[in-house]
Amino acid sequence: MNHLATIFRCTILVFFLQYLLTTFDHRFIPLGELTVEPASPVLLGSSLTIYCSIQKFQHLNEWFDILLELNGETVNKWNRVNQTTMTFTVPSVRRPKSTALCKLKTDRWPQVVGELQIQAGLPPDRPKNIICLTTRSSEAVNCSWSKGQQTHITTYYNVTISRFVTSYSFPIALNPYDNSTPLLKTLSVCRSNWTQVHSDVIQDSGEVSIGKGLLDVNTTYMLTITGYNQLGESAQSDPFPFCLQDIVIPETPKITRVEFERDSTAVMLLWKTAEFSEDLRPYIRLRTHNETWLDAEGVGIHQNLTEVENIRPLTEYEFQLKTCMITLFVKHIYTTSCTNRTNTSEMCVCSRWSSSEWKTSPGKGPSQQLDVWRTFSGTGTNGRKEVTVLWKADKPRKKTAAGDTSEMDANVEAQQASQASADRGGLDASMRDCIRETMTEMTANVTKAIDEKLAPLLELLKKQGDMLENHGSRLNKSERRIAALEDAADLTNAKVATLEKTVNYLAERVDDLENRGRRKNVLIVGLSEGTEGTDPTRFFERWLPEVLHIDAKEGRLKLERAHRTLGPKPLTSQRPRPVLVRFHNYQDKQRVMNASREMGRKNQAVKHAGNTVMFFQDLSAAVICKRKGYNAVKNQLRSLGAEYRQLYPVLLKITFRGSSKVFDSPEEAQRFADSLRGKPVPVNGD
C-alpha cells in the first residue's frame, strides 16, 4: 500500500513539473526587442540608453507598464515614448558583461519582452616594458610587453620592426607621346630613414615570436607596438632598439636529478645545459603546495651539481633552476651597425627558469627515547594473557619568539605519563582514540600514495594540454603570417609587373632611338677588301653615283664617314667585311637605296671584281634578329615569283598579282604564302 501511494505521489509530481515547465517556457517567449545606444561594446563607466519595444501582443493599442532589469536590478530612470515603447537610462555601466531584461507587467506574472547582452570595456593602454630575448639554438626572437589595464574586449596589438636604411632618387623618362603623364618621374626619395621589415598583429596577448631569418646579425632594429580595439587606439610605445647578438640569453637548463641525503636537511640538484657551464652561475628557487617562490642559496659542489640546505623533512618541494652570466650590454643602439659599440656596460644575463621537478624530502629520526608502557587485559581461555602496548607520539618542536627550538618540559611529560599510568579506567577510551588516529593515518597514507601514483599522469596530461594549446596558438600565428606574406607577395607581384612593363617600354624606346640614329647609314656587302684604298670616304663619294647612275653635284655625294665594320681583316679566301657609310644628307641616302632597289628589280645587280655588291639599311641587332624570322617566307615567295619588301621596323610587304598586303609577324606571312600555293590555311595553330 505504501508503494502504491509513493508511485501515485511521484506521478502527480511529474505532471505538476511538466505543467510548470510548459508555463515557464510560454512566459519567456520574447514579445519585442531591445536596442541600446551607443551600440555594444560601450565604454566602462559611460551612460547608455536602452529602448524596449513591444511588437507581439494582442492589444497593441493599450498602454503597457514596462520595466527593465539590468543584472537583476530594476532601472528606475525611464521615459515613455509611446504606447509600446519606453526608454531606460543607465547612468554608468560598471560591469564588463551585463544582461538587460525587459518585462511586461500583467495580471498574473511579468512576461519577457526581450533580452540583450551588453559588452563593456576600455581602450588599450600604451604598451610598456618591451623586452626581446632569444637563445643561440632558438629559431625565433621572443618579445613581450606590459599591456596595462584589462580591456575586457578583444584587443589587437600591431608589432612593427624597422631597420635603418638610406635610399636615393633618380628621374626616368616616360612615354613622350602620352600627354596624360609627365615626362619625368622620380622613383625614390634620397634620404635616410627607418624602413619597416616586418609587421605582425597579435590578438589579446603580450607576447610575439619573430623568426630569426628576418633579421641580420650586425644590423640595428627598432621595435614599436600599438594597441587598438573597438573603443580606441593606444599611443605608440617607446621604440625598443635592439641588435640580435645583444639579446641572446643562456640556454634554459634542465634539472636531471634531485637527491636528498639520508637523515639530512640538504638536497642535491644535478642539472645540465647546452652551453659551456663553467661561465654560468646557477640560481635556484623552491616552493611547497603552489605557495610563493623562495630563492634558495645554493652551494656549488661540482660542475652542474648544486646543494641547497635547510630543507624541512617530509615535505613535497617544487624546484626550478636558471643560469646567469656576466656580459656586455649596449645601453643605446641607434646606429646602422651593431659593431659600433660606443656605450656599453656589464650586466647579468639570465636564462629562463627550467621546468619544475617535484620531490618529497625524507623523514628525520626522533631526537629522544620514546615513552612506552603496557597493560594486561586478563587471561584468555587458553591461559594466555592479552597485553596492550602504548607509546606517546613524538611531538614537533615548538618555536620560541627568537626562533630557537626547545623540547617540552621534562617534568610536564613525566606528570602526564604518571597520570596516564594511574588512570587505568580510561584505557578503553585511549584505545579507541589510538585506533581512530591509526585509521586516519592509514587513510592519509593511502590517499598520499594514490596521489603520488596519479601525479605523473596528471602532469603528463597537463603538459599535453599545454602543448596542444601552444600548437594551436602557433598555428594561428602561422596562418596570420602566411596571409600577410601572401598579401605582400601580391603587392610585390604587382610592382614587378609594373616594372617589367616599364623596362620593356624603355627597351623599345632605346632600340627605337638607336635605329633613328642609324637612319642615314647604308651597309654595303660584297665589296672586296682594299677596294676603297686609304681614304674610304672620298672613294665612296664618287663611286656610289657612278655605279648606281645617280645624278650628283660635281659627280659626288657628301658623306660624313665611311669604314669597314670592326673586326680582324679576313683572308683572301674569306668573305670581305661589310662597309658602313654615313651620309651627310638623309635624302642622298634614300636616293642610293632607291637606285639599288630599282637596279635589283631590273636584274642589273652591281658587280665589282666578279662579286655582287648589295646595299642594306643599317639597323640595330634586335631588329635584325626579328627580321631573320621572315627568311623562310622570303625563300618561299621567291620560288613563287612574288615580290616582297621589308618595312621598318619588322614588317613584310608582299605583292602578288597586283595585290599587296603587309604582315607584322612571320606566322601570318607564312600562312599567306601557303595559301598562294593552294594549301589550306591553318587556323589557331591546327
C-alpha positions in Angstrom: 0.0 0.0 0.0 2.8 2.4 0.9 4.5 1.6 -2.5 1.3 2.5 -4.4 0.9 5.7 -2.5 4.5 6.6 -3.3 4.1 5.9 -7.0 0.9 8.0 -7.1 2.6 10.9 -5.4 5.5 10.7 -7.9 3.2 10.7 -10.8 1.3 13.8 -9.6 4.7 15.5 -9.0 5.9 14.7 -12.6 2.7 16.1 -14.2 3.0 19.2 -12.0 6.6 19.8 -13.0 5.7 19.4 -16.7 2.9 22.0 -16.3 5.4 24.4 -14.6 8.0 23.9 -17.4 5.4 24.5 -20.1 4.2 27.6 -18.4 7.8 28.8 -17.8 8.6 28.4 -21.5 5.5 30.2 -22.5 6.4 33.1 -20.3 9.8 33.5 -21.9 8.7 33.8 -25.5 10.0 37.3 -26.5 7.3 39.8 -27.2 9.5 42.5 -28.7 13.1 43.7 -28.9 15.7 45.7 -27.1 18.2 48.1 -28.6 20.9 50.1 -27.0 22.7 53.4 -27.8 25.6 53.5 -28.2 25.9 50.1 -29.6 27.9 47.4 -27.8 30.7 47.4 -26.8 30.4 50.5 -24.7 33.0 52.3 -22.6 33.1 51.2 -18.9 31.7 54.0 -16.7 29.7 55.6 -19.5 26.0 56.1 -19.7 23.7 54.4 -22.2 20.1 54.4 -23.3 18.1 51.1 -23.7 14.9 51.0 -25.9 12.3 48.4 -25.0 9.6 48.0 -27.7 6.6 45.6 -27.7 5.8 44.1 -31.1 3.9 40.8 -30.4 0.8 41.3 -28.2 -2.9 41.1 -28.7 -3.8 44.6 -27.7 -1.1 46.9 -29.1 -3.5 49.9 -28.8 -3.4 49.7 -25.0 -0.9 51.4 -22.7 1.6 48.9 -21.2 3.5 49.0 -18.0 7.1 48.0 -18.9 10.1 47.6 -16.6 13.8 46.9 -17.2 16.2 44.9 -15.1 20.0 45.3 -15.5 21.9 42.5 -13.9 18.9 41.7 -11.7 18.4 45.3 -10.6 15.5 47.5 -11.7 16.3 50.6 -13.7 14.3 53.4 -12.3 15.2 56.2 -14.7 12.8 55.8 -17.6 10.8 57.7 -20.2 7.7 56.6 -22.2 8.0 57.2 -26.0 4.5 55.9 -27.0 2.1 53.1 -26.0 4.5 50.3 -26.8 8.0 51.8 -26.4 9.9 53.0 -23.3 13.5 54.2 -22.9 15.6 53.5 -19.9 18.8 55.4 -19.0 21.7 53.7 -17.3 23.9 56.5 -15.8 27.1 54.3 -15.6 28.0 50.8 -16.8 30.1 49.2 -14.2 30.4 45.6 -15.4 32.2 44.3 -18.4 29.3 42.0 -19.2 25.7 43.0 -18.4 22.3 41.4 -19.1 19.4 43.7 -19.8 15.9 42.0 -19.4 12.8 43.9 -20.4 9.5 42.7 -18.9 5.8 43.5 -19.4 3.7 43.6 -16.3 0.4 41.5 -16.5 -2.2 40.3 -14.1 -0.5 37.0 -13.3 3.2 37.5 -13.7 5.6 39.6 -15.8 6.2 38.4 -19.4 9.6 38.8 -21.1 9.7 41.3 -23.9 13.3 40.8 -24.8 16.8 40.1 -23.5 20.1 41.9 -24.5 23.7 41.2 -23.7 25.8 44.3 -23.3 29.6 44.2 -23.6 31.6 47.0 -22.0 35.4 47.6 -22.0 38.2 50.1 -22.1 40.6 51.2 -24.8 44.1 49.7 -24.5 46.9 51.4 -22.6 50.2 52.3 -24.1 52.4 49.2 -24.3 55.3 49.5 -21.9 58.3 47.5 -20.6 59.2 45.9 -24.0 61.8 43.2 -23.8 63.1 40.9 -26.6 65.2 37.7 -25.8 66.4 34.7 -27.7 68.9 31.8 -27.4 71.6 30.6 -29.7 69.6 27.4 -30.6 66.3 29.1 -30.9 64.9 29.9 -34.4 62.8 32.9 -33.1 63.1 36.1 -31.1 60.5 36.2 -28.3 59.3 39.7 -27.4 57.0 40.6 -24.5 55.4 43.8 -23.1 53.1 45.1 -20.4 49.6 45.6 -21.7 48.4 47.8 -18.8 44.8 47.6 -17.5 42.5 44.9 -18.7 40.3 46.0 -21.7 37.6 43.2 -21.2 37.1 43.1 -25.1 39.1 41.7 -28.0 42.2 43.9 -28.4 44.9 43.7 -31.1 48.5 44.8 -31.0 50.3 45.8 -34.1 54.0 44.9 -33.8 56.4 46.6 -36.2 60.1 46.0 -36.7 62.1 48.6 -38.7 65.8 49.0 -39.7 67.9 52.0 -40.6 68.4 52.3 -44.4 69.5 55.0 -46.9 67.6 55.4 -50.2 68.3 57.5 -53.3 66.3 59.1 -56.1 66.8 59.4 -59.8 64.5 60.5 -62.6 63.4 58.3 -65.5 61.9 59.3 -68.9 58.3 58.2 -69.5 56.4 57.9 -72.7 56.8 61.3 -74.5 53.7 60.6 -76.7 51.4 60.2 -73.7 50.2 63.7 -72.6 48.5 62.3 -69.5 51.7 61.7 -67.7 54.7 63.9 -67.0 57.9 63.4 -69.0 60.0 62.6 -65.8 59.2 60.6 -62.7 61.2 60.2 -59.5 61.4 56.6 -58.5 62.5 57.1 -54.8 63.5 59.8 -52.4 67.1 60.5 -51.3 67.1 60.3 -47.5 67.9 58.1 -44.5 65.1 56.6 -42.6 63.8 53.6 -40.6 62.2 51.2 -43.1 59.7 48.5 -42.0 60.9 45.0 -42.4 58.3 43.0 -40.5 54.8 43.5 -39.2 52.5 41.3 -37.2 49.1 41.6 -35.5 48.6 39.8 -32.1 45.2 39.3 -30.5 44.8 39.6 -26.7 48.4 38.7 -25.9 51.5 40.4 -24.6 54.0 38.2 -26.5 55.1 37.7 -30.1 57.7 35.4 -31.8 59.8 36.8 -34.7 61.7 34.4 -36.9 65.5 34.9 -36.9 65.5 34.5 -40.7 64.1 38.0 -41.0 66.9 39.6 -39.0 70.6 40.2 -39.7 73.2 39.7 -37.0 75.0 43.0 -37.4 72.0 45.3 -38.1 70.2 47.6 -35.6 66.4 47.2 -35.5 63.7 49.1 -33.7 60.5 47.5 -32.4 57.3 49.5 -31.8 53.9 48.3 -30.6 50.5 49.9 -30.9 47.3 48.5 -29.4 43.7 49.1 -30.7 40.2 47.8 -30.2 36.7 48.9 -31.0 36.9 51.6 -28.3 40.0 53.3 -29.4 43.8 53.1 -30.1 46.7 53.5 -27.7 49.6 55.7 -28.2 52.7 54.1 -29.8 55.1 52.5 -27.4 58.5 53.9 -26.8 60.8 52.4 -29.5 62.8 49.4 -28.4 66.1 49.4 -30.3 68.0 46.0 -30.3 70.7 44.1 -32.0 70.3 40.4 -32.5 73.6 39.5 -30.8 72.9 41.7 -27.8 69.6 39.9 -26.7 71.0 36.4 -26.6 70.5 34.8 -23.2 71.8 31.4 -22.0 70.0 28.2 -22.9 67.3 27.0 -20.5 68.9 24.4 -18.2 67.3 21.1 -17.2 67.2 19.5 -13.7 68.1 15.9 -14.4 68.1 14.6 -10.8 67.0 15.6 -7.3 68.5 13.6 -4.3 68.2 14.1 -0.6 70.9 13.0 1.8 69.9 10.5 4.4 69.0 12.0 7.8 70.0 15.4 6.5 68.2 18.7 5.6 70.2 19.2 2.4 69.2 18.4 -1.2 71.5 17.9 -4.2 70.4 19.1 -7.7 72.1 17.7 -10.7 71.5 19.9 -13.9 72.7 20.2 -17.4 72.7 22.9 -20.2 73.6 23.1 -23.8 76.3 25.8 -23.2 79.7 25.8 -21.6 78.7 25.7 -17.9 81.9 27.0 -16.3 80.9 30.6 -17.3 77.4 30.1 -15.8 76.2 30.5 -12.2 73.1 28.6 -11.1 70.2 30.2 -9.2 67.5 28.0 -7.5 64.0 28.7 -6.3 61.6 26.4 -4.5 58.1 26.3 -3.0 55.6 23.9 -1.4 52.0 23.4 -2.5 51.9 26.2 -5.0 52.9 28.8 -2.5 55.2 31.8 -3.1 58.5 31.0 -4.7 61.5 31.3 -2.3 65.0 32.0 -3.6 67.4 29.4 -2.2 71.1 29.9 -1.6 72.9 27.1 -3.5 76.4 25.9 -2.9 78.3 24.6 -5.9 79.7 21.2 -5.0 80.9 20.3 -8.5 80.3 21.4 -12.1 76.5 21.1 -12.7 75.9 19.9 -9.1 74.4 22.3 -6.5 73.5 21.8 -2.9 70.6 23.5 -1.0 70.3 23.3 2.8 67.6 23.9 5.4 65.0 21.6 3.8 62.1 20.6 6.0 61.5 16.8 6.4 58.5 15.0 4.9 57.6 18.0 2.7 57.0 17.9 -1.0 59.1 20.6 -2.8 58.9 22.0 -6.3 62.4 23.0 -7.7 63.3 25.3 -10.6 66.8 26.4 -11.8 68.2 29.1 -14.0 71.7 30.1 -15.1 73.2 33.6 -15.4 76.4 35.1 -16.8 78.1 38.5 -16.9 78.1 40.1 -20.4 78.4 43.5 -22.1 75.2 45.4 -22.7 74.8 48.2 -25.2 72.8 51.0 -23.5 71.8 53.0 -26.6 71.6 51.4 -30.0 70.7 53.9 -32.7 73.4 53.2 -35.3 73.1 51.2 -38.5 75.6 48.6 -37.4 76.0 46.6 -34.2 79.7 46.6 -34.4 80.0 50.3 -33.3 79.7 49.8 -29.5 80.4 53.2 -28.0 78.3 53.0 -24.8 78.4 49.6 -23.1 78.2 48.3 -19.5 78.3 45.0 -17.8 75.1 43.3 -16.8 73.9 39.9 -15.6 72.0 38.0 -18.3 70.0 35.0 -17.1 68.2 32.1 -18.8 64.6 31.3 -18.4 63.6 29.1 -15.4 63.8 25.4 -16.1 60.8 23.1 -15.9 59.7 22.1 -12.4 60.9 19.0 -10.6 59.0 17.7 -7.6 60.5 15.7 -4.8 59.4 14.8 -1.2 62.1 15.2 1.5 62.7 12.1 3.7 61.7 11.9 7.4 64.1 12.5 10.2 64.6 10.1 13.2 63.4 11.0 16.7 65.7 13.0 18.8 64.9 11.2 22.2 63.7 7.9 23.6 60.0 7.1 23.3 57.8 6.8 26.3 56.3 3.2 26.3 54.0 1.4 28.8 51.8 -1.8 28.8 48.5 -3.0 30.3 47.1 -6.5 30.9 43.5 -7.1 30.0 43.1 -10.6 31.6 43.7 -14.3 30.9 42.1 -15.9 27.9 40.6 -19.5 27.6 44.0 -20.9 26.5 45.7 -19.5 29.5 47.5 -16.7 27.7 47.4 -13.1 28.8 46.4 -10.2 26.5 48.9 -7.4 26.6 48.3 -3.9 25.2 51.4 -1.8 24.4 51.0 2.0 24.4 53.5 4.8 23.5 53.4 8.5 23.2 54.0 10.0 19.8 56.9 12.4 19.4 55.5 15.9 19.3 57.0 18.5 17.0 59.3 21.1 18.4 57.9 24.4 19.3 59.3 27.7 18.0 60.1 30.4 20.5 59.8 34.1 19.8 63.5 34.3 19.0 63.2 31.4 16.6 65.0 28.8 18.8 63.6 25.3 19.3 63.1 23.8 22.8 61.8 20.5 24.0 58.7 20.2 26.1 59.3 20.5 29.8 60.5 17.1 31.1 58.6 17.4 34.3 55.3 18.1 32.4 55.9 14.9 30.3 56.6 12.8 33.4 53.5 14.2 35.1 51.4 13.3 32.1 52.9 9.8 31.9 52.2 9.2 35.6 48.6 10.4 35.2 48.1 8.1 32.2 49.5 5.2 34.2 47.3 6.0 37.2 44.1 6.4 35.1 43.7 2.7 34.2 40.0 3.2 33.9 40.3 5.3 30.8 42.4 2.8 28.8 39.4 1.8 26.6 38.9 5.4 25.6 42.6 5.6 24.8 42.4 2.5 22.7 39.5 3.9 20.7 41.5 7.2 20.2 44.6 5.2 19.2 42.6 3.2 16.7 40.9 6.3 15.3 44.3 8.0 14.9 45.7 4.9 13.3 42.9 4.7 10.8 43.2 8.4 10.0 46.9 8.0 9.4 46.4 4.9 7.2 43.8 6.8 5.2 46.1 9.7 4.7 48.9 7.4 3.7 46.7 5.6 1.1 45.5 8.9 -0.2 49.1 10.2 -0.5 50.2 7.0 -2.3 47.3 7.3 -4.8 48.2 11.0 -5.3 51.8 10.1 -5.9 50.9 7.5 -8.5 48.5 9.7 -10.3 50.6 12.9 -10.1 52.9 11.9 -13.1 49.8 11.0 -15.2 48.1 14.3 -14.3 51.3 16.2 -15.0 51.6 14.5 -18.4 48.0 15.3 -19.3 48.6 18.9 -18.2 51.8 19.1 -20.4 49.9 17.6 -23.3 47.1 20.1 -22.9 49.6 23.0 -22.7 51.4 21.6 -25.8 48.2 21.4 -27.8 47.2 24.9 -26.8 50.7 26.1 -27.8 50.4 24.3 -31.1 47.1 25.9 -31.7 48.5 29.4 -30.9 51.5 28.8 -33.2 49.2 27.6 -35.9 47.1 30.7 -35.7 50.2 32.9 -35.8 51.5 30.9 -38.8 48.2 31.4 -40.6 48.3 35.1 -40.0 51.9 35.3 -41.1 51.1 33.3 -44.3 48.2 35.6 -45.0 50.5 38.7 -44.5 53.1 37.1 -46.8 50.5 36.4 -49.4 49.3 40.0 -49.3 52.9 41.2 -49.5 53.6 38.8 -52.4 50.5 40.2 -54.3 51.8 43.7 -53.9 55.3 42.6 -54.9 54.0 40.8 -58.0 52.0 43.9 -59.0 55.1 46.1 -58.6 57.2 43.5 -60.6 54.6 43.5 -63.4 54.7 47.3 -63.5 58.5 47.4 -63.5 58.6 44.7 -66.3 56.2 46.8 -68.3 58.3 49.9 -67.7 61.5 48.1 -68.6 60.0 46.6 -71.8 58.8 50.1 -72.8 62.2 51.6 -72.1 64.0 48.9 -74.1 61.7 49.6 -77.0 62.4 53.3 -76.7 66.2 52.7 -76.6 66.0 50.4 -79.6 63.9 53.0 -81.5 66.4 55.7 -80.7 69.3 53.5 -81.8 67.6 52.9 -85.2 66.8 56.5 -85.6 70.5 57.2 -85.1 71.2 54.8 -87.9 68.7 56.3 -90.4 71.5 58.0 -92.5 73.6 54.8 -92.6 73.9 52.3 -95.5 75.5 48.9 -95.2 77.4 47.7 -98.3 78.0 44.0 -98.5 80.2 42.1 -101.0 82.8 44.8 -101.8 86.3 43.3 -101.9 88.8 44.2 -99.2 91.1 47.1 -100.1 88.9 48.5 -103.0 88.3 51.8 -101.1 92.0 52.4 -100.7 93.4 54.6 -97.9 90.6 57.2 -98.0 87.3 55.4 -97.9 85.1 58.5 -97.5 86.5 60.2 -100.7 86.3 56.9 -102.6 82.6 56.2 -101.9 81.6 59.8 -102.5 82.4 59.3 -106.2 82.0 55.5 -106.5 78.3 55.4 -105.4 76.9 57.9 -108.0 79.0 56.2 -110.6 77.9 52.5 -110.1 74.2 53.5 -109.2 73.8 56.0 -112.1 72.8 58.9 -109.7 73.0 62.5 -110.8 75.1 64.3 -108.2 76.6 67.7 -108.0 80.2 67.6 -109.3 79.7 63.8 -109.5 80.0 63.2 -105.8 77.7 62.6 -102.8 78.6 64.3 -99.5 79.5 61.7 -96.8 80.3 62.1 -93.1 82.3 58.9 -92.9 82.9 55.5 -94.4 84.7 52.5 -92.9 84.7 48.7 -92.8 82.9 47.1 -89.8 85.0 46.4 -86.8 86.8 43.1 -86.8 90.1 41.5 -88.0 90.9 41.7 -91.7 89.9 38.5 -93.4 92.0 36.3 -95.7 91.6 36.5 -99.5 89.6 33.3 -99.4 87.2 34.6 -96.8 84.2 36.8 -97.1 85.1 40.6 -97.1 83.9 42.8 -94.3 80.8 45.0 -94.9 81.3 48.7 -95.4 79.3 51.2 -93.2 78.7 54.5 -95.0 77.1 57.5 -93.2 75.6 60.2 -95.5 75.5 63.9 -94.7 72.0 64.3 -96.1 69.2 61.8 -95.4 67.9 62.5 -99.0 71.1 61.2 -100.5 70.9 58.0 -98.5 67.3 57.5 -99.8 68.4 58.1 -103.4 71.1 55.4 -103.0 68.7 52.9 -101.5 66.0 53.6 -104.2 68.6 53.3 -107.0 69.9 50.0 -105.7 66.4 48.6 -105.3 65.5 49.7 -108.9 68.6 48.0 -110.3 67.7 44.9 -108.5 64.2 44.9 -109.9 65.7 45.2 -113.4 68.2 42.3 -112.7 71.1 44.8 -113.1 73.0 43.9 -109.9 76.1 46.0 -109.0 79.2 44.0 -109.8 82.8 44.5 -108.6 85.7 42.1 -109.3 83.2 39.4 -110.1 81.3 39.8 -106.8 77.7 41.0 -106.4 77.5 44.2 -104.2 74.3 44.7 -102.2 73.0 47.7 -100.3 71.1 47.4 -97.0 69.6 49.8 -94.4 71.8 49.9 -91.2 69.6 48.5 -88.3 70.1 47.6 -84.7 70.9 44.0 -83.7 67.4 43.5 -82.1 65.6 44.5 -85.3 67.9 42.3 -87.5 67.2 39.3 -85.2 63.5 39.8 -85.5 63.7 40.2 -89.3 65.5 36.9 -89.7 62.2 35.2 -88.8 61.0 36.1 -92.3 63.9 34.2 -94.1 61.9 31.0 -94.7 58.9 33.1 -96.0 61.2 35.1 -98.3 62.6 31.9 -99.9 59.1 30.6 -100.5 58.0 33.9 -102.0 61.0 34.0 -104.4 60.1 30.5 -105.6 56.5 31.7 -106.2 57.7 34.8 -108.1 56.0 37.1 -105.6 57.6 40.5 -104.8 58.3 41.4 -101.2 59.8 44.3 -99.3 60.9 44.7 -95.7 59.4 47.7 -93.9 60.6 49.3 -90.7 60.8 48.0 -88.2 59.7 44.4 -88.6 57.1 44.4 -91.3 56.9 42.4 -94.6 55.0 43.8 -97.6 54.1 41.1 -100.2 52.9 42.0 -103.7 51.3 39.2 -105.8 49.4 39.6 -109.0 48.9 43.3 -108.3 47.6 42.9 -104.8 49.7 44.0 -101.8 49.4 43.0 -98.1 51.5 43.9 -95.0 52.2 41.4 -92.2 53.7 42.1 -88.8 54.6 38.5 -87.8 56.3 35.6 -89.7 53.4 33.3 -88.8 50.8 35.4 -90.6 53.2 35.8 -93.6 53.8 32.1 -93.7 50.0 31.3 -93.8 49.6 33.8 -96.6 52.5 32.2 -98.6 51.0 28.8 -98.1 47.6 30.0 -99.4 49.4 31.2 -102.6 50.3 27.6 -103.3 46.8 26.4 -102.8 47.5 24.9 -99.4 44.8 25.2 -96.7 45.5 28.0 -94.3 45.7 26.6 -90.7 43.5 28.3 -88.0 44.8 28.8 -84.5 47.8 26.5 -85.0 45.8 23.5 -86.2 
